[in-house]
Amino acid sequence: MPEPTPQPGISQERCRLLRSKWMFIEAEPDPTVPRSDSGICWCVHTQNCLGPDGEIASMENCKPGRACYESL
């Protein structure tokens, strides 16, 4: 599965339980085309947009330091 293109301001460390639609696109990344990301994420534990701690699951929020965070 291709790695997502880095986005400014978003940590590259992400929780292994975070999911987003971009994870299911099987195509080679093209650096000349900006990533089209809906921004909608969900947590594997809860199967919705909130993590087990009741906070929003997102690329910005699901990072080291969060109680439910699990490294890749």
MDTraj code that builds the backbone (N, CA, C; nanometers):
import mdtraj as md
import numpy as np

residues = "MET PRO GLU PRO THR PRO GLN PRO GLY ILE SER GLN GLU ARG CYS ARG LEU LEU ARG SER LYS TRP MET PHE ILE GLU ALA GLU PRO ASP PRO THR VAL PRO ARG SER ASP SER GLY ILE CYS TRP CYS VAL HIS THR GLN ASN CYS LEU GLY PRO ASP GLY GLU ILE ALA SER MET GLU ASN CYS LYS PRO GLY ARG ALA CYS TYR GLU SER LEU".split()
xyz = np.array([
    [0.0855, -0.1167, 0.0000],
    [0.0000, 0.0000, 0.0000],
    [0.0904, 0.1234, 0.0000],
    [0.0670, 0.2204, -0.0867],
    [0.1524, 0.3386, -0.0928],
    [0.1406, 0.4232, 0.0330],
    [0.2523, 0.4853, 0.0672],
    [0.2532, 0.5764, 0.1817],
    [0.1918, 0.7090, 0.1405],
    [0.1186, 0.7741, 0.2312],
    [0.0591, 0.9034, 0.1970],
    [0.1656, 1.0101, 0.1785],
    [0.1359, 1.1088, 0.0956],
    [0.2257, 1.2210, 0.0742],
    [0.2257, 1.3073, 0.1999],
    [0.3452, 1.3445, 0.2498],
    [0.3493, 1.4298, 0.3695],
    [0.2756, 1.5607, 0.3479],
    [0.2024, 1.6041, 0.4500],
    [0.1322, 1.7311, 0.4434],
    [0.1900, 1.8242, 0.5490],
    [0.2104, 1.9504, 0.5138],
    [0.2642, 2.0458, 0.6105],
    [0.1752, 2.0561, 0.7344],
    [0.2385, 2.0589, 0.8509],
    [0.1645, 2.0776, 0.9753],
    [0.1051, 1.9512, 1.0336],
    [0.1212, 1.8366, 0.9644],
    [0.0660, 1.7107, 1.0149],
    [0.1814, 1.6177, 1.0484],
    [0.1839, 1.5684, 1.1713],
    [0.2892, 1.4783, 1.2162],
    [0.2890, 1.3520, 1.1314],
    [0.4080, 1.3021, 1.0991],
    [0.4177, 1.1778, 1.0233],
    [0.4009, 1.0568, 1.1142],
    [0.4097, 1.0774, 1.2460],
    [0.3812, 0.9697, 1.3396],
    [0.2308, 0.9639, 1.3561],
    [0.1739, 0.8482, 1.3274],
    [0.0290, 0.8365, 1.3409],
    [-0.0049, 0.7064, 1.4120],
    [-0.1201, 0.7047, 1.4686],
    [-0.1670, 0.5879, 1.5424],
    [-0.1968, 0.4745, 1.4447],
    [-0.1593, 0.3536, 1.4806],
    [-0.1843, 0.2395, 1.3930],
    [-0.3331, 0.2057, 1.3850],
    [-0.4142, 0.2639, 1.4723],
    [-0.5575, 0.2368, 1.4750],
    [-0.6396, 0.3379, 1.3950],
    [-0.5734, 0.4397, 1.3415],
    [-0.6415, 0.5430, 1.2641],
    [-0.6625, 0.4959, 1.1210],
    [-0.7799, 0.5183, 1.0672],
    [-0.8116, 0.4809, 0.9298],
    [-0.8707, 0.6004, 0.8555],
    [-0.8462, 0.6018, 0.7243],
    [-0.8998, 0.7055, 0.6366],
    [-0.9153, 0.6449, 0.4979],
    [-0.9969, 0.7068, 0.4143],
    [-1.0189, 0.6534, 0.2801],
    [-0.8898, 0.6420, 0.2000],
    [-0.7934, 0.7344, 0.2195],
    [-0.6703, 0.7311, 0.1410],
    [-0.5932, 0.6015, 0.1610],
    [-0.6169, 0.5313, 0.2707],
    [-0.5448, 0.4065, 0.2976],
    [-0.5877, 0.2940, 0.2034],
    [-0.7000, 0.3088, 0.1389],
    [-0.7544, 0.2025, 0.0554],
    [-0.7398, 0.2291, -0.0939],
    [-0.6639, 0.3331, -0.1293],
    [-0.6389, 0.3648, -0.2691],
    [-0.5070, 0.2999, -0.3086],
    [-0.5139, 0.2056, -0.3994],
    [-0.3942, 0.1341, -0.4415],
    [-0.3405, 0.1940, -0.5707],
    [-0.2657, 0.3013, -0.5553],
    [-0.2036, 0.3680, -0.6697],
    [-0.0711, 0.4276, -0.6225],
    [0.0221, 0.4339, -0.7127],
    [0.1502, 0.4955, -0.6800],
    [0.1292, 0.6453, -0.6584],
    [0.1888, 0.7012, -0.5531],
    [0.1740, 0.8455, -0.5323],
    [0.2394, 0.9244, -0.6456],
    [0.1758, 1.0304, -0.6881],
    [0.2285, 1.1192, -0.7913],
    [0.2586, 1.2531, -0.7259],
    [0.3870, 1.2869, -0.7093],
    [0.4224, 1.4111, -0.6392],
    [0.3748, 1.5373, -0.7098],
    [0.3352, 1.5273, -0.8359],
    [0.2882, 1.6461, -0.9078],
    [0.1396, 1.6721, -0.8849],
    [0.0711, 1.5761, -0.8210],
    [-0.0722, 1.5902, -0.7963],
    [-0.0960, 1.5999, -0.6453],
    [-0.1574, 1.7086, -0.5978],
    [-0.1853, 1.7206, -0.4549],
    [-0.2783, 1.6087, -0.4079],
    [-0.2536, 1.5610, -0.2865],
    [-0.3365, 1.4541, -0.2322],
    [-0.4779, 1.5046, -0.2087],
    [-0.5748, 1.4299, -0.2551],
    [-0.7147, 1.4628, -0.2329],
    [-0.7618, 1.3821, -0.1139],
    [-0.7771, 1.4474, -0.0020],
    [-0.8132, 1.3775, 0.1209],
    [-0.9398, 1.4396, 0.1763],
    [-1.0383, 1.3576, 0.2013],
    [-1.1644, 1.4086, 0.2546],
    [-1.1468, 1.4579, 0.3971],
    [-1.0408, 1.4111, 0.4631],
    [-1.0195, 1.4492, 0.6014],
    [-1.1007, 1.3667, 0.6986],
    [-1.1823, 1.2773, 0.6471],
    [-1.2646, 1.1943, 0.7344],
    [-1.1847, 1.0729, 0.7785],
    [-1.1698, 1.0589, 0.9082],
    [-1.0959, 0.9471, 0.9666],
    [-1.1846, 0.8760, 1.0672],
    [-1.1454, 0.7539, 1.1006],
    [-1.2147, 0.6808, 1.2062],
    [-1.1150, 0.5967, 1.2826],
    [-1.1545, 0.5531, 1.3995],
    [-1.0707, 0.4745, 1.4902],
    [-1.1132, 0.3277, 1.4820],
    [-1.0156, 0.2387, 1.4745],
    [-1.0450, 0.0954, 1.4684],
    [-1.1151, 0.0478, 1.5962],
    [-1.0758, 0.1046, 1.7100],
    [-1.1375, 0.0626, 1.8373],
    [-1.2864, 0.0942, 1.8435],
    [-1.3222, 0.2159, 1.8048],
    [-1.4610, 0.2606, 1.8208],
    [-1.5434, 0.2482, 1.6930],
    [-1.4753, 0.2375, 1.5784],
    [-1.5410, 0.2309, 1.4477],
    [-1.6229, 0.3562, 1.4172],
    [-1.5806, 0.4699, 1.4739],
    [-1.6432, 0.5971, 1.4383],
    [-1.5405, 0.7090, 1.4477],
    [-1.5831, 0.8325, 1.4375],
    [-1.4907, 0.9465, 1.4301],
    [-1.4330, 0.9886, 1.5647],
    [-1.4708, 0.9208, 1.6718],
    [-1.4156, 0.9498, 1.8041],
    [-1.3308, 0.8332, 1.8513],
    [-1.2216, 0.8655, 1.9189],
    [-1.1374, 0.7615, 1.9778],
    [-1.1966, 0.7130, 2.1089],
    [-1.1348, 0.6123, 2.1707],
    [-1.1842, 0.5586, 2.2969],
    [-1.1870, 0.6625, 2.4098],
    [-1.1068, 0.7685, 2.3935],
    [-1.1026, 0.8745, 2.4942],
    [-1.2085, 0.9827, 2.4703],
    [-1.2910, 0.9661, 2.3674],
    [-1.3972, 1.0625, 2.3387],
    [-1.3523, 1.1809, 2.2558],
    [-1.2247, 1.1854, 2.2186],
    [-1.1724, 1.2941, 2.1361],
    [-1.1805, 1.2557, 1.9886],
    [-1.1756, 1.3556, 1.9014],
    [-1.1864, 1.3339, 1.7570],
    [-1.0674, 1.2550, 1.7044],
    [-1.0959, 1.1578, 1.6171],
    [-0.9922, 1.0806, 1.5493],
    [-0.9558, 1.1542, 1.4208],
    [-0.8301, 1.1961, 1.4106],
    [-0.7845, 1.2671, 1.2909],
    [-0.6334, 1.2546, 1.2800],
    [-0.5801, 1.2888, 1.1615],
    [-0.4351, 1.2854, 1.1399],
    [-0.3642, 1.3813, 1.2366],
    [-0.4290, 1.4910, 1.2692],
    [-0.3683, 1.5897, 1.3584],
    [-0.3733, 1.5475, 1.5047],
    [-0.4784, 1.4764, 1.5446],
    [-0.4998, 1.4446, 1.6857],
    [-0.4444, 1.3098, 1.7305],
    [-0.4375, 1.2128, 1.6412],
    [-0.3973, 1.0768, 1.6791],
    [-0.2460, 1.0633, 1.6694],
    [-0.1785, 1.1116, 1.7723],
    [-0.0328, 1.1178, 1.7738],
    [0.0198, 1.0798, 1.9107],
    [0.1527, 1.0605, 1.9226],
    [0.2098, 1.0267, 2.0525],
    [0.1676, 1.1273, 2.1603],
    [0.1403, 1.0751, 2.2774],
    [0.0951, 1.1586, 2.3881],
    [-0.0521, 1.1390, 2.4177],
    [-0.1263, 1.0940, 2.3206],
    [-0.2683, 1.0665, 2.3428],
    [-0.2786, 0.9301, 2.4124],
    [-0.3664, 0.9188, 2.5102],
    [-0.3756, 0.7985, 2.5940],
    [-0.4023, 0.6711, 2.5136],
    [-0.4782, 0.6805, 2.4069],
    [-0.5148, 0.5621, 2.3286],
    [-0.4206, 0.5370, 2.2109],
    [-0.3182, 0.6207, 2.1936],
    [-0.2238, 0.6099, 2.0814],
    [-0.1468, 0.4781, 2.0838],
    [-0.1361, 0.4147, 1.9663],
    [-0.0525, 0.2958, 1.9484],
    [0.0360, 0.3201, 1.8270],
    [0.1671, 0.3083, 1.8453],
    [0.2589, 0.3363, 1.7339],
    [0.2512, 0.2290, 1.6257],
    [0.2916, 0.2669, 1.5055],
    [0.2907, 0.1744, 1.3912],
    [0.3876, 0.0606, 1.4131],
])
top = md.Topology()
chain = top.add_chain()
for i, resn in enumerate(residues, 1):
    res = top.add_residue(resn, chain, resSeq=i)
    for name in ("N", "CA", "C"):
        top.add_atom(name, md.element.get_by_symbol(name[0]), res)
traj = md.Trajectory(xyz[None], top)
